Amino acid sequence: MEKFDVAIVGAGAAGLMCAAVAGQLGLRVVLIDHATRLAEKIRISGGGRCNFTNINAGAANYLSENPRFCRSALARYTPRDFLDLLKRHRIAWHEKHRGQLFCDESAEDVIEMLRNECAAGHVHWRMPCAVHTVAYADADAGAAHRYHLTTDAGHIAAKRLVIATGGLSIPKIGATDWGYRIARQFGLDIVEPRPALVPLMFDASTWAPFAGLSGLSLEVEVSTGKGKEAGSFLEDLLFTHRGLSGPAILQISSFWTPGQPITLNLAPTSDIEAALFDAKASSKRQLSNLLAQWVPARLADAWVANSGLSPQARVQELPDKALRSLAQAFSGWTLKPCGSEGWRKAEVTRGGVDTRALSSTTLEARAQPGLHFVGEVVDVTGWLGGYNFQWAWASAVACARAMSESIQAAKAADGALD
């Protein structure tokens, strides 16, 4: 049986960062993953350039049943800290949109950086390697290495166990519910996982008038929910054959729950009602041509047709009541999705290990000594745009530092007793 200070299961963003930091702080670390290819989610992110953080990342950009939980870790490892790491490895980057930061060259640069950081911490690798069972030996029995893992590479014992296995998004690259099963094994609750940052779909009859607009894009304001569960974003919308996608929909999908409607303002920077009444007083233009000032012409035509108006309807011919109703619908188009594109297209998971069972400073289970959860497996979900990677880095660093302090203190105490 091999013995380590820390066993980390999951070699994605959070697992790699946690292993690197813990190793460099002097701990003997083993990093285990069942995949044949390292950090595939990093590799495919940001169109292959890895949207590795967002310069604006803060607790307000995250969703959780316990919204304050993420504050501590995010405050102690910031986007600037990750940029310092990139600088040390001479990785060039750029800001693309609303604080979203990407590699100039390739996501492979980030993977190689993390691999090198692990090498600097003398991290031991077991990959590809499945973990079959996890058992715990109570400290009262005198076992320092309390976590016993049976794996494809043999038996491993560790003083602390870190679960960094992610959520259920993108199963084709290896996502499983393994982390949730381990959490339940040790009595932790799971906030029901569901797809997030995912396109939304509509039933065929509802979507028939707009299915032909696939590929069309425009900036909108999208909103859903009420009170603390409300979300609202000004982002680009993309029409698809089966529904809606693009940054606006990916963002709002994290707030949306089945059965809820979403509301779109198709002209968020204009007063459509005032513009329609001005046009009525001074113009003979067709309504669809007028609406094409604010949205693509194909959408204006489909919108007018779906409103039950004649495609040749002129704004001068319409009664005031019809214009008001049209303006309200244009700036508050309410649609009820029939579902999402699911785990196959979801970028992340909302839900996961209930953070009320974890310490916000150490990411350790309160009722299970030495068991930690970091990254996406935890019920902390960031907005689109680099926020989820920042949570991976921050939670991993917080966990690694806490484990180092605890294990080094225990070693010092043992030395003093000797």
Residue pairs with C-beta under 8 A, 6 or more apart in sequence:
1 148
1 154
1 155
1 156
1 157
2 30
2 154
2 155
2 156
2 157
3 28
3 145
3 156
3 157
3 158
4 28
4 29
4 30
4 124
4 145
4 156
4 157
4 158
4 159
5 22
5 27
5 28
5 29
5 158
5 159
5 160
5 403
5 407
6 19
6 22
6 27
6 28
6 29
6 30
6 158
6 159
6 160
6 161
6 162
6 403
6 407
7 29
7 30
7 32
7 147
7 149
7 156
7 158
7 160
7 161
7 162
8 15
8 18
8 19
8 22
8 29
8 30
8 31
8 32
8 161
8 162
8 164
9 15
9 32
9 33
9 131
9 149
9 161
9 162
9 163
9 164
9 165
9 178
9 179
9 182
10 32
10 33
10 162
10 163
10 164
10 165
10 166
10 179
10 375
10 377
11 19
11 31
11 32
11 33
11 35
11 38
11 39
11 127
11 164
12 33
12 39
12 41
12 42
12 164
12 165
12 166
12 375
12 376
12 392
13 39
13 41
13 42
13 114
13 375
13 389
13 392
13 393
13 396
14 164
14 166
14 374
14 375
14 376
14 392
14 393
14 395
14 396
15 31
15 33
15 162
15 164
15 165
15 374
15 375
15 396
16 31
16 39
16 114
16 115
16 117
16 118
16 396
17 114
17 117
17 392
17 393
17 396
17 397
17 400
18 162
18 164
18 374
18 396
18 397
18 399
18 400
19 29
19 31
19 118
19 121
19 123
19 400
20 114
20 117
20 118
20 120
20 121
20 123
20 400
21 117
21 121
21 396
21 397
21 400
21 401
22 29
22 121
22 400
22 403
22 404
23 29
23 118
23 120
23 121
23 122
23 123
24 117
24 120
24 121
25 121
25 400
25 401
25 404
25 408
26 404
26 408
27 400
27 403
27 404
27 407
28 122
28 124
29 121
29 122
29 123
29 124
30 123
30 124
30 125
30 126
30 156
30 158
31 118
31 123
31 124
31 125
31 126
31 127
32 126
32 127
32 129
32 131
32 149
32 151
32 153
32 156
33 126
33 127
33 128
33 129
34 127
34 128
34 129
34 130
34 131
34 174
35 127
35 128
35 173
35 174
36 127
36 128
37 43
38 111
38 115
38 127
39 111
39 114
40 173
40 174
41 166
41 170
41 173
42 50
42 107
42 110
42 111
42 114
42 389
43 50
43 107
43 108
43 111
44 107
44 170
44 173
45 51
45 52
45 107
45 389
46 52
46 102
46 103
46 107
48 106
48 107
49 102
49 103
49 104
49 105
49 106
49 107
50 102
50 103
50 106
50 107
50 109
50 110
50 389
51 96
51 100
51 101
51 102
51 385
51 386
51 389
52 82
52 86
52 93
52 101
52 102
52 103
52 110
52 386
52 389
53 79
53 82
53 83
53 101
53 386
53 387
53 389
53 390
53 393
54 61
54 79
54 98
54 99
54 100
54 101
54 383
54 385
54 386
54 387
54 390
55 79
55 95
55 99
55 101
56 79
56 98
56 99
57 74
57 78
57 79
57 99
57 382
57 386
57 387
57 390
58 74
59 67
59 68
59 70
59 71
59 74
61 382
61 383
61 387
62 70
62 74
62 380
62 381
62 382
62 383
62 387
62 391
63 196
63 254
63 255
63 350
63 380
63 381
63 382
64 70
64 355
64 379
64 380
64 381
65 191
65 354
65 355
65 356
65 379
66 354
66 355
66 356
66 379
68 360
69 355
69 356
69 358
69 360
69 380
70 355
70 360
70 380
70 391
70 394
70 395
71 360
72 360
72 361
72 398
73 360
73 361
73 363
73 391
73 394
73 395
73 397
73 398
74 390
74 391
74 394
76 394
76 397
76 398
77 393
77 394
77 397
77 398
78 394
79 101
79 390
81 393
81 397
82 390
82 393
83 93
83 101
85 113
85 117
86 93
86 110
86 113
89 109
89 113
89 116
91 103
91 104
91 105
91 109
91 110
91 113
92 103
92 104
92 105
93 101
93 102
93 103
93 104
94 101
94 102
94 104
95 101
95 102
96 102
97 385
98 385
99 385
99 386
100 385
100 386
101 386
103 109
103 110
118 125
126 151
126 152
126 153
126 156
128 152
129 151
129 152
129 153
130 151
130 152
131 149
131 150
131 151
131 178
132 150
132 151
132 152
133 149
133 150
134 147
134 148
134 149
134 161
134 182
134 185
135 147
135 148
135 149
136 146
136 147
136 148
136 186
136 368
136 371
137 143
137 145
137 146
137 147
137 148
138 146
139 146
139 369
144 159
145 157
145 158
145 159
146 158
146 159
146 369
146 370
147 157
147 158
147 159
147 160
147 161
147 370
147 371
148 155
148 156
148 157
149 155
149 156
149 157
149 158
149 161
159 370
159 407
160 370
160 371
160 372
160 403
160 406
160 407
161 370
161 371
161 372
162 372
162 373
162 374
162 399
162 403
163 179
163 182
163 183
163 353
163 371
163 372
163 373
163 374
163 377
164 179
164 373
164 374
164 375
164 377
164 396
165 176
165 178
165 179
165 377
166 175
166 179
166 349
166 375
166 376
166 377
167 175
167 179
167 193
167 348
167 349
167 351
167 352
167 376
167 377
168 175
168 176
168 177
168 193
168 195
168 343
168 346
168 349
169 175
169 195
169 196
169 343
169 346
169 347
169 348
169 349
169 376
170 343
170 344
170 346
170 347
171 343
171 344
172 344
175 343
177 193
179 352
179 353
179 373
179 377
180 190
180 193
180 352
180 353
180 377
183 189
183 190
183 353
183 373
183 377
184 190
186 365
186 367
186 368
186 371
187 367
187 368
188 353
188 354
188 357
188 365
188 367
188 368
189 353
189 354
189 356
189 357
190 351
190 352
190 353
190 354
191 351
191 352
191 353
191 354
191 379
192 351
193 349
193 350
193 351
193 352
194 349
194 350
194 351
195 253
195 340
195 341
195 342
195 343
195 345
195 346
195 349
195 350
196 253
196 254
196 346
196 347
196 348
196 349
196 350
196 381
197 250
197 251
197 253
197 254
197 346
197 347
197 348
197 384
198 250
198 253
198 340
198 341
198 342
198 345
198 346
198 347
199 240
199 243
199 244
199 245
199 249
199 250
199 253
199 340
199 341
199 345
200 243
200 244
200 245
200 249
200 253
200 256
200 262
200 337
200 339
200 340
200 341
201 207
201 242
201 243
201 337
201 338
201 339
201 340
201 341
202 242
202 243
202 244
202 335
202 336
202 337
202 338
203 338
206 335
206 336
206 338
207 242
207 243
209 302
209 305
209 306
210 239
210 302
210 306
211 241
211 242
212 298
212 302
213 239
213 298
213 299
213 302
214 239
214 240
214 241
215 238
215 239
216 238
216 239
216 296
216 298
216 299
217 236
217 237
217 238
217 239
217 246
218 236
218 237
218 266
218 295
218 296
218 299
219 234
219 235
219 236
219 237
219 248
219 268
220 234
220 235
220 236
220 237
220 248
220 264
220 265
220 266
220 268
221 232
221 233
221 234
221 264
221 265
221 268
222 232
222 233
222 235
222 237
222 248
222 249
222 251
222 252
222 262
222 263
222 264
222 265
223 230
223 231
223 232
223 233
223 252
223 262
223 263
224 230
224 231
224 252
224 255
224 256
224 260
224 261
224 262
224 263
225 231
225 255
225 256
225 257
225 260
229 255
229 257
230 255
231 251
231 252
231 254
231 255
231 256
233 247
233 248
233 251
233 252
234 248
234 268
235 246
235 247
235 248
235 251
236 246
236 247
236 248
237 244
237 246
237 248
237 249
237 264
238 244
238 245
238 246
238 249
239 299
242 341
243 337
243 341
244 335
244 337
245 341
247 384
247 385
248 264
249 262
250 347
250 384
251 383
251 384
252 262
253 340
254 350
254 381
254 383
256 262
256 337
256 340
258 337
258 339
259 336
260 336
261 334
261 335
261 336
262 334
262 335
262 336
262 337
263 332
263 333
263 334
263 335
264 332
264 333
264 334
264 335
265 331
265 332
265 333
266 294
266 295
266 299
266 303
266 330
266 331
266 333
267 294
267 295
267 330
267 331
268 331
270 294
272 294
272 327
272 330
272 331
273 323
273 324
273 327
273 328
273 331
275 290
275 293
276 290
276 315
276 323
276 326
276 327
277 320
277 323
279 285
279 290
279 315
280 315
280 316
280 318
280 320
280 323
283 290
283 315
283 316
284 314
284 315
284 316
285 314
285 315
286 311
286 312
286 313
286 314
286 315
287 304
287 309
287 313
287 314
287 315
287 318
287 326
288 297
288 300
288 301
288 303
288 304
288 311
288 313
289 297
289 300
290 315
291 300
291 303
291 304
291 330
292 300
295 303
301 311
303 330
304 311
304 313
305 311
307 326
307 329
309 318
309 322
309 326
315 323
318 326
340 346
347 384
347 388
348 376
348 381
348 382
348 388
349 376
349 381
350 379
350 381
351 379
351 381
352 376
352 377
352 378
352 379
352 380
353 373
353 377
353 378
353 379
354 379
355 378
355 379
355 380
357 365
357 366
357 367
358 364
358 365
358 366
358 373
358 378
359 366
359 402
361 398
361 402
362 372
362 398
362 399
362 402
362 403
362 406
363 372
363 373
363 374
363 378
363 395
363 398
363 399
363 402
364 370
364 371
364 372
364 399
364 402
365 371
365 372
365 373
372 399
372 403
374 392
374 395
374 396
374 399
375 391
375 392
375 395
375 396
376 388
376 391
376 392
378 395
380 391
380 395
381 388
382 388
382 390
382 391
